[in-house]
Amino acid sequence: MRENCPGSVPCDLNDLQQALSIHTRKITDSCRDKDCIEDLRVYLTRGSQNILDGCAGAKVRCTELLYTYIDVEPVAFDRNHYCVEATFYYRVLADAVVGACRPVTLHGVAVFSKRAVLCGEDSRAHIFTSDTRLGGPDGVTVASVNRPTAVVEVLDPMVLSSKVVDVCHCPRETAVQQIPEGICGCFDEELVLCGEQRRLLVTLGQFSIIRLERDAQLVVPFLDYSIPTKECCDSPGCAEDPCELFSKIPFPEQAFAPSGCDKECECDTCGYTTT
């Protein structure tokens, strides 16, 4: 039986040299989502907040995804399922109108969290690796529990709308967001988490894919090791002999083959189309 190998090269499975054992990650479950995040609060820097409190209005220009924190916890009533909680941190740029002057740029961060319950399969094995140390400076333990690994793929969100509201007109918040130090370090000033007079709210549209993966050992057909065929070049525009470049172009056999009278023929050199 003949199959297509990588690179669309026909190969005969009977000619395989041997079976190769590899270690990879198996996707146990995945989902995709299209979130419309309405009236998400923007935590502005100190200077930006002072401008917002005294400006005539502001509009969000763009947003950028800075970081995604992912936490995986087992579901109590089903040992094969896990709850994936993803928290997204966005950098927000807005334009504030101050008098008749040109707009002033405001800087801030917005935070959004979502959850997904996925099947992570059951495993009782504990994984030990040699690249971490117990009590090391990174605080990572050498022993890993048998939870699957969560992967979140997300695009930069689309700005759908924005508005400025007084604090007295905002819905009451249960708790102030805790912004990690790494996110705060992306800004030149401290972020204002409370005590402001006005707030900037933004509505975002976000596309995301969440999946759970587990380590797996697979046996795959082994043809040969992959050796690159492309030669290294010092610069993007490597100087080569024009005739040598021309010799690498395949002969256009199809262009010399006669075509039926009822088919259109497009001239490659002039762009005319004839029938």
C-alpha positions as a Markdown table, in Angstrom:
| # | Residue | x | y | z |
|---|---|---|---|---|
| 1 | Met | 0.0 | 0.0 | 0.0 |
| 2 | Arg | 1.4 | 3.4 | -1.0 |
| 3 | Glu | 0.8 | 6.5 | 1.1 |
| 4 | Asn | 1.8 | 10.2 | 0.8 |
| 5 | Cys | 4.8 | 11.0 | 3.0 |
| 6 | Pro | 5.6 | 14.5 | 4.3 |
| 7 | Gly | 6.3 | 16.7 | 1.3 |
| 8 | Ser | 3.8 | 14.9 | -0.9 |
| 9 | Val | 6.4 | 12.3 | -1.8 |
| 10 | Pro | 4.9 | 8.8 | -2.6 |
| 11 | Cys | 6.4 | 6.1 | -0.4 |
| 12 | Asp | 5.9 | 2.4 | 0.2 |
| 13 | Leu | 5.2 | 1.5 | 3.8 |
| 14 | Asn | 6.8 | -1.9 | 3.2 |
| 15 | Asp | 10.1 | -0.2 | 2.6 |
| 16 | Leu | 10.2 | 1.5 | 6.0 |
| 17 | Gln | 13.5 | 1.0 | 7.8 |
| 18 | Gln | 12.1 | 0.5 | 11.3 |
| 19 | Ala | 9.5 | 1.8 | 13.8 |
| 20 | Leu | 10.5 | 4.8 | 15.9 |
| 21 | Ser | 9.3 | 5.5 | 19.4 |
| 22 | Ile | 8.7 | 9.2 | 20.1 |
| 23 | His | 7.5 | 11.3 | 23.0 |
| 24 | Thr | 4.9 | 13.9 | 22.3 |
| 25 | Arg | 1.7 | 15.5 | 23.6 |
| 26 | Lys | -1.7 | 14.0 | 22.8 |
| 27 | Ile | -4.7 | 16.4 | 22.6 |
| 28 | Thr | -7.4 | 14.9 | 24.8 |
| 29 | Asp | -10.1 | 17.6 | 24.2 |
| 30 | Ser | -10.4 | 21.1 | 22.8 |
| 31 | Cys | -12.9 | 23.9 | 22.2 |
| 32 | Arg | -13.1 | 27.2 | 20.5 |
| 33 | Asp | -14.9 | 30.4 | 21.5 |
| 34 | Lys | -16.0 | 33.8 | 20.2 |
| 35 | Asp | -16.4 | 36.1 | 23.2 |
| 36 | Cys | -18.0 | 39.5 | 23.2 |
| 37 | Ile | -16.7 | 41.2 | 26.3 |
| 38 | Glu | -18.9 | 44.1 | 27.2 |
| 39 | Asp | -18.0 | 47.2 | 29.2 |
| 40 | Leu | -14.6 | 45.9 | 30.4 |
| 41 | Arg | -12.9 | 48.3 | 32.8 |
| 42 | Val | -9.6 | 49.8 | 31.8 |
| 43 | Tyr | -7.1 | 50.4 | 34.6 |
| 44 | Leu | -5.2 | 53.5 | 33.5 |
| 45 | Thr | -1.8 | 54.8 | 34.6 |
| 46 | Arg | -1.7 | 57.6 | 37.1 |
| 47 | Gly | -1.0 | 60.3 | 34.5 |
| 48 | Ser | -3.6 | 58.9 | 32.1 |
| 49 | Gln | -6.2 | 58.8 | 34.8 |
| 50 | Asn | -5.6 | 62.4 | 35.7 |
| 51 | Ile | -6.2 | 63.3 | 32.0 |
| 52 | Leu | -9.3 | 61.2 | 31.8 |
| 53 | Asp | -10.8 | 62.9 | 34.9 |
| 54 | Gly | -10.6 | 66.3 | 33.2 |
| 55 | Cys | -11.1 | 65.6 | 29.5 |
| 56 | Ala | -14.1 | 66.0 | 27.3 |
| 57 | Gly | -14.1 | 62.4 | 26.2 |
| 58 | Ala | -12.0 | 59.4 | 25.2 |
| 59 | Lys | -12.1 | 56.6 | 22.7 |
| 60 | Val | -10.1 | 53.3 | 22.7 |
| 61 | Arg | -7.7 | 53.2 | 19.7 |
| 62 | Cys | -6.4 | 49.6 | 19.9 |
| 63 | Thr | -5.6 | 46.7 | 22.3 |
| 64 | Glu | -2.8 | 44.2 | 22.6 |
| 65 | Leu | -2.8 | 40.9 | 24.4 |
| 66 | Leu | 0.1 | 41.1 | 26.9 |
| 67 | Tyr | -0.1 | 37.8 | 28.8 |
| 68 | Thr | -2.5 | 34.8 | 29.5 |
| 69 | Tyr | -2.4 | 33.1 | 32.9 |
| 70 | Ile | -3.8 | 29.6 | 32.8 |
| 71 | Asp | -4.9 | 27.4 | 35.8 |
| 72 | Val | -6.0 | 23.8 | 35.6 |
| 73 | Glu | -8.1 | 22.2 | 38.4 |
| 74 | Pro | -9.9 | 18.8 | 38.4 |
| 75 | Val | -13.7 | 18.8 | 38.4 |
| 76 | Ala | -14.9 | 17.3 | 41.7 |
| 77 | Phe | -17.8 | 15.2 | 40.3 |
| 78 | Asp | -15.9 | 13.8 | 37.3 |
| 79 | Arg | -12.2 | 12.7 | 37.6 |
| 80 | Asn | -11.8 | 12.7 | 33.8 |
| 81 | His | -12.7 | 16.4 | 33.4 |
| 82 | Tyr | -10.8 | 19.5 | 34.3 |
| 83 | Cys | -11.7 | 23.2 | 34.6 |
| 84 | Val | -9.4 | 25.5 | 32.7 |
| 85 | Glu | -9.4 | 29.1 | 33.9 |
| 86 | Ala | -7.7 | 31.6 | 31.6 |
| 87 | Thr | -7.1 | 35.2 | 32.6 |
| 88 | Phe | -6.2 | 37.6 | 29.8 |
| 89 | Tyr | -4.3 | 40.9 | 30.3 |
| 90 | Tyr | -4.6 | 43.5 | 27.5 |
| 91 | Arg | -2.7 | 46.7 | 26.9 |
| 92 | Val | -5.1 | 49.4 | 26.0 |
| 93 | Leu | -4.3 | 52.6 | 24.1 |
| 94 | Ala | -7.0 | 55.4 | 24.0 |
| 95 | Asp | -7.2 | 58.9 | 22.7 |
| 96 | Ala | -8.5 | 61.6 | 25.0 |
| 97 | Val | -9.9 | 64.9 | 23.8 |
| 98 | Val | -8.6 | 67.8 | 25.8 |
| 99 | Gly | -9.9 | 71.2 | 24.7 |
| 100 | Ala | -9.1 | 72.0 | 21.1 |
| 101 | Cys | -5.7 | 70.4 | 21.2 |
| 102 | Arg | -4.8 | 67.2 | 19.4 |
| 103 | Pro | -5.8 | 63.9 | 21.2 |
| 104 | Val | -3.7 | 62.8 | 24.1 |
| 105 | Thr | -2.8 | 59.1 | 24.3 |
| 106 | Leu | -4.0 | 57.2 | 27.4 |
| 107 | His | -2.3 | 54.0 | 28.6 |
| 108 | Gly | -3.9 | 51.2 | 30.6 |
| 109 | Val | -4.6 | 47.5 | 31.1 |
| 110 | Ala | -7.8 | 45.5 | 31.0 |
| 111 | Val | -8.4 | 42.1 | 32.5 |
| 112 | Phe | -10.8 | 39.3 | 31.4 |
| 113 | Ser | -11.2 | 35.8 | 32.8 |
| 114 | Lys | -13.1 | 32.8 | 31.3 |
| 115 | Arg | -13.5 | 29.1 | 32.1 |
| 116 | Ala | -13.9 | 25.9 | 30.1 |
| 117 | Val | -14.5 | 22.3 | 31.2 |
| 118 | Leu | -12.7 | 19.8 | 29.1 |
| 119 | Cys | -11.9 | 16.1 | 29.2 |
| 120 | Gly | -8.3 | 15.5 | 30.2 |
| 121 | Glu | -8.5 | 11.7 | 30.6 |
| 122 | Asp | -7.4 | 9.9 | 33.7 |
| 123 | Ser | -3.8 | 9.2 | 34.6 |
| 124 | Arg | -2.4 | 8.1 | 37.9 |
| 125 | Ala | 1.3 | 8.5 | 36.9 |
| 126 | His | 3.4 | 11.2 | 38.6 |
| 127 | Ile | 5.9 | 12.8 | 36.3 |
| 128 | Phe | 9.5 | 13.6 | 37.4 |
| 129 | Thr | 11.9 | 15.6 | 35.3 |
| 130 | Ser | 15.5 | 16.5 | 35.6 |
| 131 | Asp | 15.3 | 20.1 | 34.5 |
| 132 | Thr | 13.8 | 21.4 | 37.7 |
| 133 | Arg | 15.1 | 21.3 | 41.2 |
| 134 | Leu | 13.3 | 21.0 | 44.5 |
| 135 | Gly | 13.3 | 24.4 | 46.3 |
| 136 | Gly | 15.0 | 26.1 | 43.3 |
| 137 | Pro | 14.9 | 29.8 | 42.7 |
| 138 | Asp | 12.0 | 29.5 | 40.4 |
| 139 | Gly | 9.9 | 27.8 | 43.1 |
| 140 | Val | 9.1 | 24.9 | 40.9 |
| 141 | Thr | 9.0 | 21.4 | 42.5 |
| 142 | Val | 10.6 | 18.5 | 40.9 |
| 143 | Ala | 7.4 | 16.4 | 41.1 |
| 144 | Ser | 4.6 | 17.0 | 38.8 |
| 145 | Val | 1.0 | 15.8 | 39.5 |
| 146 | Asn | -0.9 | 13.9 | 36.9 |
| 147 | Arg | -2.9 | 16.9 | 35.6 |
| 148 | Pro | -3.0 | 17.5 | 31.9 |
| 149 | Thr | -1.4 | 20.6 | 30.3 |
| 150 | Ala | -3.7 | 23.4 | 29.1 |
| 151 | Val | -2.9 | 25.4 | 26.0 |
| 152 | Val | -4.7 | 28.6 | 25.1 |
| 153 | Glu | -4.4 | 30.1 | 21.6 |
| 154 | Val | -5.9 | 33.6 | 21.3 |
| 155 | Leu | -5.8 | 36.5 | 18.8 |
| 156 | Asp | -5.4 | 40.1 | 19.7 |
| 157 | Pro | -9.0 | 41.3 | 20.5 |
| 158 | Met | -11.0 | 43.6 | 18.3 |
| 159 | Val | -12.2 | 46.9 | 19.7 |
| 160 | Leu | -16.0 | 47.0 | 19.3 |
| 161 | Ser | -16.9 | 50.1 | 21.3 |
| 162 | Ser | -15.8 | 52.2 | 24.3 |
| 163 | Lys | -17.2 | 54.9 | 26.6 |
| 164 | Val | -16.3 | 57.0 | 29.6 |
| 165 | Val | -18.6 | 56.9 | 32.6 |
| 166 | Asp | -18.6 | 58.5 | 36.1 |
| 167 | Val | -17.7 | 56.2 | 38.9 |
| 168 | Cys | -21.1 | 56.7 | 40.6 |
| 169 | His | -22.8 | 55.3 | 37.5 |
| 170 | Cys | -20.6 | 52.1 | 37.3 |
| 171 | Pro | -22.0 | 48.8 | 38.6 |
| 172 | Arg | -20.7 | 47.9 | 42.1 |
| 173 | Glu | -17.6 | 45.7 | 42.0 |
| 174 | Thr | -17.1 | 42.8 | 44.3 |
| 175 | Ala | -13.3 | 43.2 | 44.5 |
| 176 | Val | -10.5 | 45.2 | 42.9 |
| 177 | Gln | -8.5 | 43.3 | 40.3 |
| 178 | Gln | -5.0 | 42.2 | 41.4 |
| 179 | Ile | -2.6 | 43.1 | 38.6 |
| 180 | Pro | 0.6 | 41.0 | 38.6 |
| 181 | Glu | 3.9 | 42.8 | 39.0 |
| 182 | Gly | 5.0 | 41.6 | 35.6 |
| 183 | Ile | 2.0 | 43.3 | 34.0 |
| 184 | Cys | 2.5 | 46.5 | 36.0 |
| 185 | Gly | 6.1 | 46.6 | 34.9 |
| 186 | Cys | 5.0 | 47.0 | 31.3 |
| 187 | Phe | 4.0 | 50.6 | 32.1 |
| 188 | Asp | 6.1 | 53.6 | 33.1 |
| 189 | Glu | 3.7 | 54.7 | 35.9 |
| 190 | Glu | 1.7 | 52.9 | 38.5 |
| 191 | Leu | -1.8 | 51.7 | 37.6 |
| 192 | Val | -4.8 | 53.3 | 39.3 |
| 193 | Leu | -7.0 | 50.6 | 40.8 |
| 194 | Cys | -9.3 | 52.7 | 42.9 |
| 195 | Gly | -10.2 | 56.3 | 43.9 |
| 196 | Glu | -10.7 | 57.6 | 40.3 |
| 197 | Gln | -13.6 | 59.9 | 39.3 |
| 198 | Arg | -14.2 | 58.6 | 35.8 |
| 199 | Arg | -13.6 | 55.2 | 34.2 |
| 200 | Leu | -12.9 | 54.1 | 30.7 |
| 201 | Leu | -14.9 | 51.0 | 29.6 |
| 202 | Val | -14.2 | 49.0 | 26.4 |
| 203 | Thr | -16.1 | 46.3 | 24.6 |
| 204 | Leu | -13.9 | 43.7 | 23.0 |
| 205 | Gly | -14.4 | 40.8 | 20.6 |
| 206 | Gln | -12.0 | 37.9 | 21.1 |
| 207 | Phe | -11.4 | 34.5 | 19.3 |
| 208 | Ser | -9.7 | 31.8 | 21.3 |
| 209 | Ile | -9.0 | 28.0 | 21.3 |
| 210 | Ile | -8.5 | 26.0 | 24.5 |
| 211 | Arg | -7.2 | 22.5 | 24.6 |
| 212 | Leu | -5.9 | 19.9 | 27.1 |
| 213 | Glu | -2.8 | 17.8 | 26.3 |
| 214 | Arg | -1.2 | 14.8 | 27.9 |
| 215 | Asp | 2.3 | 13.3 | 27.4 |
| 216 | Ala | 2.2 | 10.2 | 25.3 |
| 217 | Gln | 4.7 | 7.7 | 23.8 |
| 218 | Leu | 3.9 | 6.7 | 20.2 |
| 219 | Val | 5.4 | 4.4 | 17.7 |
| 220 | Val | 5.6 | 5.9 | 14.2 |
| 221 | Pro | 7.1 | 4.7 | 10.9 |
| 222 | Phe | 10.7 | 5.8 | 10.5 |
| 223 | Leu | 11.9 | 6.7 | 7.0 |
| 224 | Asp | 15.0 | 8.7 | 7.6 |
| 225 | Tyr | 16.3 | 11.7 | 9.6 |
| 226 | Ser | 15.2 | 15.1 | 8.3 |
| 227 | Ile | 18.2 | 16.9 | 6.9 |
| 228 | Pro | 17.7 | 20.4 | 5.5 |
| 229 | Thr | 18.3 | 20.8 | 1.8 |
| 230 | Lys | 18.3 | 24.6 | 1.8 |
| 231 | Glu | 21.8 | 26.1 | 1.9 |
| 232 | Cys | 22.6 | 28.9 | 4.3 |
| 233 | Cys | 23.0 | 32.4 | 2.9 |
| 234 | Asp | 24.7 | 35.4 | 4.4 |
| 235 | Ser | 22.1 | 37.9 | 3.3 |
| 236 | Pro | 18.5 | 37.8 | 2.0 |
| 237 | Gly | 19.6 | 38.8 | -1.5 |
| 238 | Cys | 22.4 | 36.4 | -2.2 |
| 239 | Ala | 24.1 | 37.2 | -5.4 |
| 240 | Glu | 24.0 | 34.3 | -7.9 |
| 241 | Asp | 24.8 | 33.9 | -11.5 |
| 242 | Pro | 21.6 | 34.8 | -13.6 |
| 243 | Cys | 22.2 | 31.7 | -15.8 |
| 244 | Glu | 22.4 | 29.5 | -12.8 |
| 245 | Leu | 19.1 | 30.9 | -11.5 |
| 246 | Phe | 17.5 | 30.3 | -14.9 |
| 247 | Ser | 18.8 | 26.7 | -14.9 |
| 248 | Lys | 16.8 | 26.1 | -11.6 |
| 249 | Ile | 13.5 | 27.0 | -13.2 |
| 250 | Pro | 11.6 | 23.9 | -14.3 |
| 251 | Phe | 10.8 | 23.6 | -18.0 |
| 252 | Pro | 7.2 | 24.8 | -18.6 |
| 253 | Glu | 6.0 | 21.7 | -20.4 |
| 254 | Gln | 2.3 | 22.6 | -20.0 |
| 255 | Ala | 2.8 | 25.9 | -21.8 |
| 256 | Phe | 3.8 | 24.0 | -25.0 |
| 257 | Ala | 0.9 | 21.5 | -24.9 |
| 258 | Pro | -1.9 | 22.4 | -27.3 |
| 259 | Ser | -5.2 | 23.3 | -25.7 |
| 260 | Gly | -8.7 | 22.9 | -27.0 |
| 261 | Cys | -10.4 | 25.6 | -29.0 |
| 262 | Asp | -13.1 | 26.0 | -26.4 |
| 263 | Lys | -10.6 | 26.7 | -23.6 |
| 264 | Glu | -9.2 | 30.1 | -22.7 |
| 265 | Cys | -5.5 | 30.7 | -23.1 |
| 266 | Glu | -3.8 | 33.4 | -21.1 |
| 267 | Cys | -0.5 | 34.8 | -22.4 |
| 268 | Asp | 2.1 | 34.8 | -19.6 |
| 269 | Thr | 4.1 | 37.7 | -21.1 |
| 270 | Cys | 1.4 | 40.2 | -22.1 |
| 271 | Gly | -1.5 | 39.2 | -19.9 |
| 272 | Tyr | -4.0 | 39.0 | -22.8 |
| 273 | Thr | -6.7 | 36.4 | -22.7 |
| 274 | Thr | -7.9 | 34.8 | -26.0 |
| 275 | Thr | -10.4 | 32.2 | -26.9 |
